[in-house]
Amino acid sequence: MVRRSPRTREQMMAVVAAWDLEPLAPYPGPHARWRCLCRRCGNVATPTYASMITRGKKNVCRECDRAHRRATFLADHDEMVEVFLAHGFEPIGPYPGNDAPWPSVHLACGRPCAPYPSNVKSRGGGCESCARETRGRNRQVDPKVAAAIMRAGNLEPLVPYPTSGKPWLCHCLVCGAHVRPTYDNIKAGVGGCRPCGRYGLDWDGPAMVYVLVHPTHWP
Amino acid sequence: MAKARPSPGTASRVDLLCKRFGWVPYARVLVPTGRLAYRIERAVLRGWRQELHLPPYLRREETEGHTETVSLDAVSEERALRQVLAARERLSAQAAPV
């Protein structure tokens, strides 16, 4: 969808002038970046000639394009506050734009958060703490299944299932000791009872406590 | 400080600590069970860390068992041994059948 290239220098300069640009360098070819001065914003722009003759292009200057998009999509502060309140967020401070987090309070849980306005508008969500809790709930193991896995590892749980990574008070069905392994460890196949372990210190046999000194650290 | 099971004829953890990292045993205290040895060690370490607020003296890369070290300037070897013996007395009395 490219217009035909101009045949003369005058035609080319007319295209450049139509975009309010003033060339600062010789014409580099149609697909190379051409250093120009943008008369609309005063910045130096580096569009390609091919982009200038592309149909449907609104801006070839990057700064002008950014300003255009900001003006087009930036919502009104009050309007955005209403959107936030409708989704259960009370914003604090001025509306920062769609692409910046807006400090708010999540009315459902009362905790502070900073959702992106674009996310709230499109998905309605934005409270990270609530999202984390939801993810945790979705991943939570059924306590009955967890207890069955502990029993399969010769451990009888004595208290309700805490969470997968917290010590869980259990009764060892082999030696009768009270131990506190985590569900994660038992599920991973790690033995949960230290006295029953066939490694390290023998808990029921004689042992020694050593006091060691390092000669290099001797005063 | 270290705890180990008496293992005649094989290299125990203390032997490895001495060989690899240059530790020298100052004293050894025999206890009837490994469980009691573990509790003595915990009690002495609790005293160093929580009551005296002394951090581990060595770093992980300097020795194995760095979390069980303390500066000799802060706790001398005699004092450490006294603490071990006191903990043994106290914990043996607790563990003794009534």
Boltz contact constraints between the chains, C-beta under 6 A:
constraints:
  - contact:
      token1: [A, 201]
      token2: [B, 5]
      max_distance: 6.0
  - contact:
      token1: [A, 201]
      token2: [B, 34]
      max_distance: 6.0
  - contact:
      token1: [A, 202]
      token2: [B, 5]
      max_distance: 6.0
  - contact:
      token1: [A, 202]
      token2: [B, 34]
      max_distance: 6.0
  - contact:
      token1: [A, 203]
      token2: [B, 34]
      max_distance: 6.0
  - contact:
      token1: [A, 203]
      token2: [B, 35]
      max_distance: 6.0
  - contact:
      token1: [A, 204]
      token2: [B, 33]
      max_distance: 6.0
  - contact:
      token1: [A, 206]
      token2: [B, 32]
      max_distance: 6.0
  - contact:
      token1: [A, 207]
      token2: [B, 5]
      max_distance: 6.0
  - contact:
      token1: [A, 207]
      token2: [B, 31]
      max_distance: 6.0
  - contact:
      token1: [A, 207]
      token2: [B, 34]
      max_distance: 6.0
  - contact:
      token1: [A, 207]
      token2: [B, 37]
      max_distance: 6.0
  - contact:
      token1: [A, 208]
      token2: [B, 4]
      max_distance: 6.0
  - contact:
      token1: [A, 208]
      token2: [B, 6]
      max_distance: 6.0
  - contact:
      token1: [A, 208]
      token2: [B, 28]
      max_distance: 6.0
  - contact:
      token1: [A, 208]
      token2: [B, 30]
      max_distance: 6.0
  - contact:
      token1: [A, 209]
      token2: [B, 3]
      max_distance: 6.0
  - contact:
      token1: [A, 209]
      token2: [B, 29]
      max_distance: 6.0
  - contact:
      token1: [A, 209]
      token2: [B, 37]
      max_distance: 6.0
  - contact:
      token1: [A, 209]
      token2: [B, 40]
      max_distance: 6.0
  - contact:
      token1: [A, 209]
      token2: [B, 84]
      max_distance: 6.0
  - contact:
      token1: [A, 210]
      token2: [B, 2]
      max_distance: 6.0
  - contact:
      token1: [A, 210]
      token2: [B, 14]
      max_distance: 6.0
  - contact:
      token1: [A, 210]
      token2: [B, 25]
      max_distance: 6.0
  - contact:
      token1: [A, 210]
      token2: [B, 28]
      max_distance: 6.0
  - contact:
      token1: [A, 211]
      token2: [B, 1]
      max_distance: 6.0
  - contact:
      token1: [A, 211]
      token2: [B, 26]
      max_distance: 6.0
  - contact:
      token1: [A, 211]
      token2: [B, 27]
      max_distance: 6.0
  - contact:
      token1: [A, 211]
      token2: [B, 80]
      max_distance: 6.0
  - contact:
      token1: [A, 211]
      token2: [B, 81]
      max_distance: 6.0
  - contact:
      token1: [A, 212]
      token2: [B, 2]
      max_distance: 6.0
  - contact:
      token1: [A, 212]
      token2: [B, 23]
      max_distance: 6.0
  - contact:
      token1: [A, 212]
      token2: [B, 25]
      max_distance: 6.0
  - contact:
      token1: [A, 213]
      token2: [B, 24]
      max_distance: 6.0
  - contact:
      token1: [A, 213]
      token2: [B, 26]
      max_distance: 6.0
  - contact:
      token1: [A, 213]
      token2: [B, 77]
      max_distance: 6.0
  - contact:
      token1: [A, 214]
      token2: [B, 23]
      max_distance: 6.0
  - contact:
      token1: [A, 215]
      token2: [B, 24]
      max_distance: 6.0
  - contact:
      token1: [A, 217]
      token2: [B, 72]
      max_distance: 6.0
  - contact:
      token1: [A, 219]
      token2: [B, 72]
      max_distance: 6.0
